[in-house]
Amino acid sequence: MDFVFHDGGRAAAGYRGKTGNCVSRSIAIATGKTYWEVYDALNRLAQAERTGERKRRRSSCRTGVYRRTYQAYLEALGWRWTATMSVGSGCKVHLRSSELPEGPLIVKVSRHLTTVIDGVLYDTHDCSRGGTRCVYGYFSQL
């Protein structure tokens, strides 16, 4: 799978340093929205999250966004989730261009979201592990 370095517009938005921003970066790349627009929208949605004993903090684009929050945002934009793996099924789809459909995809892999557009990986690092990384599912446009 070809790899292209892309920070999602984070540097252009004036942010520096390292952070766990794969959710906002991936959504910005795949949707064509600005990094700041996605960052702000996700953080606004996070303010409505409830906390409790098991979930002690709210989502943050700097430290991590819960799946429920980014899935609600993507569904509002007209994206849908396609699962490629279920509990106990084992890995069926890998992060390879030959195993993923064409078009812009926001792909969920272990502890990370990344963007694949027409078989090309867009991220700040090559997270494909040589085509062996298992894909849990992906968001695609309706």
C-alpha positions as CSV (number, residue, x, y, z in Angstrom):
1,M,0.0,0.0,0.0
2,D,1.4,3.4,-1.0
3,F,1.8,5.9,1.9
4,V,1.6,9.7,1.8
5,F,2.5,11.8,4.8
6,H,-0.4,14.1,5.8
7,D,-1.1,15.8,9.1
8,G,-4.7,16.7,8.2
9,G,-3.9,20.4,8.2
10,R,-2.8,20.5,11.8
11,A,0.4,22.5,11.2
12,A,-1.5,24.9,8.9
13,A,-4.0,25.5,11.7
14,G,-1.2,26.6,14.0
15,Y,-0.8,23.5,16.2
16,R,2.7,22.2,17.1
17,G,4.1,19.3,18.9
18,K,2.9,15.7,19.2
19,T,-0.5,14.7,20.3
20,G,-3.0,11.8,20.0
21,N,-5.1,13.5,17.3
22,C,-5.7,10.6,14.8
23,V,-9.5,11.0,15.0
24,S,-9.6,14.7,14.0
25,R,-6.7,14.3,11.5
26,S,-8.3,11.3,9.7
27,I,-11.8,12.9,9.5
28,A,-10.2,16.2,8.2
29,I,-8.3,14.3,5.5
30,A,-11.2,12.1,4.4
31,T,-13.9,14.8,4.4
32,G,-11.9,17.7,3.1
33,K,-12.9,19.8,6.0
34,T,-10.3,22.0,7.7
35,Y,-8.5,20.5,10.8
36,W,-9.8,23.4,12.9
37,E,-13.4,22.8,11.9
38,V,-13.3,19.1,12.8
39,Y,-11.3,19.7,16.0
40,D,-13.8,22.3,17.2
41,A,-16.9,20.2,16.2
42,L,-15.6,17.1,18.0
43,N,-14.7,19.0,21.2
44,R,-18.2,20.6,21.2
45,L,-19.8,17.2,21.0
46,A,-17.5,16.0,23.8
47,Q,-19.0,18.6,26.1
48,A,-22.3,16.7,26.0
49,E,-20.7,13.4,27.1
50,R,-21.6,12.0,30.5
51,T,-18.9,10.8,32.8
52,G,-19.2,8.2,35.6
53,E,-17.3,5.5,37.5
54,R,-16.1,3.7,34.4
55,K,-15.8,6.7,32.1
56,R,-14.0,9.3,34.1
57,R,-13.2,11.9,31.5
58,R,-14.7,13.3,28.3
59,S,-13.3,13.1,24.8
60,S,-10.6,15.5,23.7
61,C,-9.0,15.9,20.3
62,R,-5.7,16.2,22.0
63,T,-5.8,13.0,24.1
64,G,-8.4,10.8,22.4
65,V,-12.0,10.8,21.2
66,Y,-14.5,8.1,22.2
67,R,-15.9,6.1,19.4
68,R,-19.5,7.0,20.2
69,T,-18.6,10.7,19.8
70,Y,-16.8,10.5,16.5
71,Q,-19.3,8.0,15.1
72,A,-22.2,10.4,15.8
73,Y,-20.2,13.2,14.1
74,L,-19.5,11.1,11.0
75,E,-23.1,9.8,10.7
76,A,-24.3,13.4,10.9
77,L,-22.0,14.1,7.9
78,G,-23.5,11.1,5.9
79,W,-20.9,8.5,6.6
80,R,-21.7,4.9,7.5
81,W,-19.9,2.2,9.4
82,T,-19.0,-1.2,7.9
83,A,-17.7,-3.8,10.3
84,T,-15.1,-6.2,8.9
85,M,-14.5,-8.1,12.1
86,S,-16.6,-9.4,15.0
87,V,-15.9,-10.9,18.4
88,G,-14.2,-14.3,17.9
89,S,-14.1,-14.1,14.1
90,G,-10.4,-13.4,13.7
91,C,-8.9,-11.0,11.2
92,K,-10.6,-11.1,7.7
93,V,-9.5,-7.8,6.3
94,H,-6.0,-6.3,6.5
95,L,-4.7,-2.7,5.8
96,R,-4.0,-3.4,2.2
97,S,-5.3,-1.7,-0.9
98,S,-6.4,-5.0,-2.4
99,E,-8.7,-5.8,0.6
100,L,-10.4,-2.4,0.9
101,P,-13.0,-0.7,-1.4
102,E,-12.2,2.4,-3.5
103,G,-13.0,5.9,-2.4
104,P,-12.3,7.8,0.8
105,L,-12.4,5.6,3.9
106,I,-11.8,6.3,7.6
107,V,-10.3,3.0,8.8
108,K,-10.4,1.7,12.4
109,V,-7.4,-0.4,13.3
110,S,-6.1,-1.3,16.8
111,R,-6.0,1.9,18.9
112,H,-5.9,4.2,15.8
113,L,-7.9,5.7,13.0
114,T,-6.3,6.4,9.6
115,T,-7.5,7.4,6.2
116,V,-7.3,5.4,3.0
117,I,-8.3,7.1,-0.3
118,D,-8.4,4.9,-3.4
119,G,-5.9,2.4,-1.9
120,V,-3.4,5.1,-0.7
121,L,-2.7,5.5,3.1
122,Y,-2.7,9.1,4.3
123,D,-1.4,9.5,7.9
124,T,1.6,10.9,9.8
125,H,3.2,7.4,9.8
126,D,2.9,4.2,7.9
127,C,0.6,2.2,10.2
128,S,0.0,-0.7,7.8
129,R,2.7,-2.9,9.4
130,G,3.6,-4.1,5.9
131,G,0.0,-5.0,5.1
132,T,-0.5,-7.2,8.1
133,R,-2.5,-4.8,10.3
134,C,-6.0,-6.0,11.0
135,V,-8.9,-3.7,10.0
136,Y,-11.8,-3.7,12.5
137,G,-14.0,-1.7,10.1
138,Y,-14.3,1.5,8.2
139,F,-16.5,4.5,7.6
140,S,-17.4,5.4,4.0
141,Q,-19.6,8.0,2.4
142,L,-23.2,7.0,1.6
